[in-house]
Amino acid sequence: MQGLRGKVAVITGAGSGIGRALAEQLAQEGCALALADINAESLQSLAATLQGSGVRVTTHVLDVAKRAAVYAFADEVLALYGSAHLIINNAGVAVSQTVAELTYDDFEWIMGINFWGMVYGTKAFLPHLLQNNEGHIVNVSSIFGIIAVPTQAAYNASKFAVRGFTEALRQEVAGTGVRINAICPGLIETGMTKPTFDYAKAKEVTHKLGQLNPLRRAAQPEELANVALFLASDQASYVNGQAIAVDGGLTSSHPVTCQRR
């Protein structure tokens, strides 16, 4: 990908799933990496994997729901690297409950990470990007930021909020060199969806995962990372303010219609 070598990429939720896959791909492209995750062990594992990549890598244990910690993280990154060019707000969690069952603690927990963590990450680095008149922010939403389903009200709320925030912000930074986009993953095998995949494996029904999308399968983290990598590159220099669904075609066929035989 063009324009990535020598840039500094900041990734939250870097220890697993999409974040980990993207870190590995950006390292191959020559990006220096500031990697944040709440799980210290996963960060250590990733750092070990990236040894020998030839790029500078720093790891930072971070709870993105804590505003002061995110701002301190941004200050540390800028002090260490002198700049930041690509901010990927990827950290996320899920809760599956009906609204009647959902506790306020769970609602506040998911919003704190999925929404406020993205807000803090954006606002902590945005002044630097605007001052340099260049950079790109990628916020990870979800197809559940496009469509709503039962038992996912809290997750829907958080991911719709990410998408709305992203679309509003790109209008506010119009005329600058800063681009803002969101990606909206469909079903993907990550730590967050591990219980779903483990259950399917135990019941020997993994072939049914992703059956509602036209490709009839779930995604791998690398497939989502490929899209974020493209958005970060110069090849996507005219892609701005988009919420790109990476879902095997699910949202394009929603509501699901009968297939011709």
N, C-alpha and C positions, 0 to 999 in steps of 0.2 A: 504493500500500500504506500502511496506517495505521501510525503510530508510528515511522517511520524518519527523518523530517526532523529534522536537528540532532543525530542520533546519530553516533558515531564507529565506523566499520567497519575492521577489520584483515583483510587478505587476503594469504595467502602463495600463491606461484605465480600472481601477478596478471598477469604479462606476456603470457600467451597463454591460449587455450582458455576453460575455464569461468571461471577467475579474471578474465580480461579482460572477458568478457561480463558477469559479475556486477558488476565495478567500474563499468562503463558504466551498468548499470541502477540501481545504488545511487546513483550521482551524480545521475541523473534524479530519484530519490526524495528528494534533499536531504541525503544522508549525507556527512559528511566522511570522507576515505579515507586510510588508511595502507597503502600498497601495497608488497609485498615480492616480490622475485624474484631469482634468481641471475644473470639476464641483464640487464645494465644497459641495453642497447639496446632491449630490449622494454619496459622500464619507461619509457624516454624517449619511445618511440612512444606508449605509452598516456597518459602525462602530456600530450603534445601533443594527443591526441584529446580529452582532458577539459578542455582550456583553454576557458574561456568557459562552463563548466557551472555556475559560481556557487558551487561548494563548494570547501573547502580540500582540497588533494591533496598528500601528500608521498610520495616514492618512496625505497625503501631496498634496496640491494643486499644480499642475504642468502642464506647457505647454511644451510638449516633443519636440516641434519644436525649442525651445530656448536652445542652447547648454550650455550656462553658467548655466542655471537653472537646467538642467539635471545633470551636474557635481556637482553642489551644493547639489542636492538631493542625489546623490550617497555618497558624503562626510557625509551628515547628517545621512543617513542610517547606514553607517559603524561606525559612532561615537555613534549612539544609540544602535546598536546591536553587534558591534564588528566584525561582519562578515556578508556575504551574500552567499547563496549557490545556489539559483534558481532565475534566472532573466527571466521574461516573458515580452517581448516587444509586448504588445497587443494593445496599443492605435492606433486607425485608423479612417479615415473618407472616404467619397466617393463623387465623382462627376460624374454625368451622362450627358455627352454632346459629340457631334461630335468634331473632331479635329478642324474643321472650326469654330465652335461656341465657343470653349474653350478659355477662356482668360488666359493670362500669370499669372495673379494674382491667378486664381483658380488652375492652374497647379502648381505653386510654393507652394500654400497652402497645396495641397494634398501631394506633395512630401516632404514638410517640416515635416508633421506629420507621414505619413506612412513609408517613407524611412529614412529621416534624424533623426526622433525621435528614430527609431530602431537602427541606427548607433550610435547616442549619448548614448543611453542606454547600448548598447553593449560595446563601448569603455570606458565608465565611470566605468564599473564594471569589465571588462576583466582583467586588471592588478591584481586586488585582487584575482580573481578566479585562475589565473595562479600562483600567488605567493603561494597560498594554495594548488595548484595542485589538485583541485577538484571543482566541480560545474557543472551546466547545464544551458544553455541558450536556451530558446524556443522563436522563432520569429514567429509571426502570419502573414502568407502570405494570400493566398486565392486561390481558384480554378482559379481565374482570374490572378494568378501568374503562371498558367499552360496552360490555354487556353485564347485566346483573342477574344473579341466580340465587335461589333460596339457600339459606344457611351461610351465605357469604356476605351478609350486609356490612359487617365491619371491614372485611377485606375490600369489598366493592367501594365502600366510602373512602378508604385510604387511597386506593389506586385511581378512582375517579378524581380525587383531589390532586394527586400527582400529575395527572394529565392536564387538568384545568390550570394548575399553577404553571406548568411548562408552556402551555399555549398562551397564557397571559404574559408571561415573562418575555417570550420572544418578541411580542409587540412592543414591550417597554424598552428593549435594547435595539430596536430597529435603527438602522443607520450606523451601527457599530460593527466591529469585526468579530463580534461574539455570536456564535450560533447556539441554539438550544433545540434539542430534540428529545423525544421519548421513545422507548421501545416497549412493546406490549407483548410479552411472551404468552404463549399458550401453555399446554401441559408439557412440562419439562422435568427430567429426572434430576433433582437437586436435593440438598439436605431438607429443604422445606417440604418437599413432596415425598420424602422417603417412606412415611407410613403408608401412603397410597400404593407405592410400588412394592413395598414389602408385603402388603396384604395381597396384591395381585399375584405375586410370585408364590406365596404360600398356597393360594387357591388355584394356582396354575392357570390363571386367566390373563396373563400379561398381554396376550394378543388383543385383548379388548381395550387396552389403554389407548386413548386417543381415537376411539372408534367414531366419534361424532364429527371429526374433521375429515375433509376429503382425502387427505393422505393416509388416513386410518392408522396413525401411529403417534407416539409421543416424540418430543424433540430431545436432543442431547445438548448439554450446555454449550458445546462448541458451535452449534448452529446459531444460537443467540449471540454468542460472542462475535461471530463473523459479521453480524449486522452492526453491532456496536463499533467494531473495528472499521468497517466501511464508513460509518457516520463520522468517526474521528479523523478520517483521512482527508487529504486534499481532493480525492475523487468525489467526495460528497460536499464540495464547497458551495453548491447551490441548493443543498437540502437543509431546510431550516423550518422550525416550528411544526414539525411533523410528529405524529404519534403512530409509529409503524408497528402493525400487528405482525408477529412472527408466530403463527399459530396453525400452520398447515392448511389454512383456508377456512378455519372455523367461523370467524366473524363474518366472512364474506357470504357464508351460507346460512347465517342465523336469521330467523329460526330454521332449524334443520328441516329439510324437505326430503321427501321420499326419492330415492335414486332409481332411475330406470334400469331395468334388467335387460 
